[in-house]
């Protein structure tokens, strides 16, 4: 049987804006604060972002808002979250249940200090990024906000939410 290969096939990626948010709030609280201060409508999606690694399994909560004015979906996801270790489970005795070990995980390791990521599926050239960054910076619980260089991210498939 002959093997056919496709050469010069490049998958065209959709442009997007990625904003890093430093804040010490829980994910549901951060979505609420953004909704309150920016008058958006983030709500939690039914499906979490599942990350299956050899060492751990993590289910990151995803919050989505569709902006009709910009015709773009917005996604808010924590960069730091708790996962369950896939390593050996600890048995406490003959009649005790096995205890799962929780580990702190990172969605995007290149930005390990970032608490939340805000992804906007829109071309950065046609989206008011600075205006959004300034508005997010006005939230009292937000420590800092800045745009992320998406070319530094190795695991970009972790940022595909649908």
C-alpha positions in Angstrom: 0.0 0.0 0.0 1.4 3.4 -1.0 1.9 6.1 1.7 0.8 9.6 0.7 2.2 12.6 2.6 1.0 16.1 2.4 3.9 18.5 2.0 3.9 22.2 2.7 0.7 21.9 4.7 0.5 24.6 7.3 -2.4 24.9 9.7 -3.5 28.5 9.7 -3.9 29.7 13.3 -6.6 32.2 14.2 -5.1 35.4 15.7 -5.9 36.2 19.3 -5.0 38.5 22.1 -3.7 37.1 25.4 -3.7 39.3 28.6 -2.1 38.3 31.9 -3.8 39.3 35.1 -2.1 39.2 38.5 -4.8 38.9 41.3 -5.2 36.8 44.4 -8.9 36.1 43.9 -10.6 32.8 43.2 -11.6 32.2 39.5 -15.3 32.7 40.1 -14.6 35.9 42.1 -12.4 37.2 39.3 -15.1 36.6 36.7 -17.6 38.4 39.0 -15.2 41.4 39.4 -14.7 41.7 35.7 -18.4 41.5 35.0 -19.1 44.1 37.6 -16.4 46.7 36.7 -16.4 46.2 32.9 -20.1 45.4 32.5 -19.4 42.1 30.7 -21.2 38.8 31.1 -18.7 36.0 31.9 -20.3 32.7 32.9 -18.7 29.4 33.6 -18.7 26.9 30.7 -20.1 23.4 31.1 -16.8 21.9 30.0 -13.6 22.6 31.9 -10.2 22.7 30.3 -8.8 19.2 31.2 -5.0 18.9 31.3 -3.8 15.3 31.5 -0.1 15.0 32.2 2.0 12.1 33.3 2.4 13.5 36.8 -1.1 15.1 37.4 -4.6 15.7 36.1 -6.1 19.1 36.3 -9.5 20.5 35.4 -9.2 24.3 34.9 -12.5 26.2 35.1 -13.2 28.3 32.0 -15.4 31.4 31.9 -16.7 32.7 28.6 -18.3 35.9 27.4 -19.2 36.7 23.8 -18.8 40.4 22.9 -21.4 41.3 20.3 -19.8 44.7 19.6 -16.4 43.2 18.8 -17.9 40.0 17.5 -15.3 38.0 19.5 -15.4 35.4 22.3 -13.6 36.2 25.6 -12.2 33.4 27.8 -11.0 33.8 31.4 -9.0 30.9 32.8 -6.8 30.6 35.9 -3.1 30.0 35.1 -2.6 28.4 38.6 -4.9 25.7 39.8 -5.1 22.5 41.8 -4.8 19.1 40.2 -4.8 15.5 41.4 -1.5 13.7 41.4 -1.3 10.6 39.2 1.5 9.2 41.3 1.1 6.5 43.9 -1.9 7.1 46.1 -1.3 7.0 49.9 -3.1 4.2 51.8 -3.6 5.1 55.4 -4.2 1.5 56.6 -6.3 -1.7 56.2 -9.7 -0.1 56.6 -8.9 3.5 55.5 -9.7 4.9 52.1 -6.9 6.0 49.7 -6.1 9.6 49.8 -5.6 11.7 46.7 -2.7 14.1 46.7 -3.4 17.6 45.4 -0.7 19.4 43.6 -0.4 23.0 42.4 -0.3 23.1 38.6 0.4 25.7 35.9 -1.5 26.0 32.6 1.2 28.1 30.8 4.6 27.4 32.4 6.3 30.2 30.6 4.3 32.7 32.6 4.4 30.9 36.0 3.7 34.1 38.0 0.5 35.0 36.2 -2.7 34.2 38.1 -5.3 34.5 35.2 -5.2 34.6 31.4 -7.8 36.5 29.4 -8.0 35.3 25.8 -9.8 37.3 23.1 -10.2 35.6 19.8 -9.7 38.7 17.7 -6.9 40.1 15.6 -4.8 42.4 17.9 -4.6 45.0 15.1 -8.4 45.4 15.2 -9.0 45.2 19.0 -8.5 48.0 21.6 -6.1 46.1 23.8 -4.7 49.1 25.7 -8.2 50.3 26.5 -9.1 46.8 27.9 -5.8 46.6 29.9 -6.5 50.1 31.4 -10.0 49.1 32.4 -8.8 45.8 34.0 -6.2 47.7 35.9 -8.9 49.9 37.5 -10.3 46.9 39.4 -9.1 47.3 43.0 -8.3 43.5 43.4 -6.1 43.4 40.3 -2.4 43.9 41.0 -1.1 44.2 37.5 -2.3 43.6 33.9 -0.3 43.3 30.7 -0.4 41.8 27.2 1.4 38.5 26.7 3.7 37.6 23.9 2.0 34.5 22.4 5.1 33.5 20.5 6.8 32.5 23.7 4.1 29.9 24.6 5.1 26.3 23.7 1.8 24.6 24.6 -0.6 26.8 22.7 -3.1 23.9 22.4 -3.9 24.4 26.1 -5.5 27.7 25.0 -8.1 26.1 22.7 -11.4 26.1 24.5 -13.9 24.8 22.0 
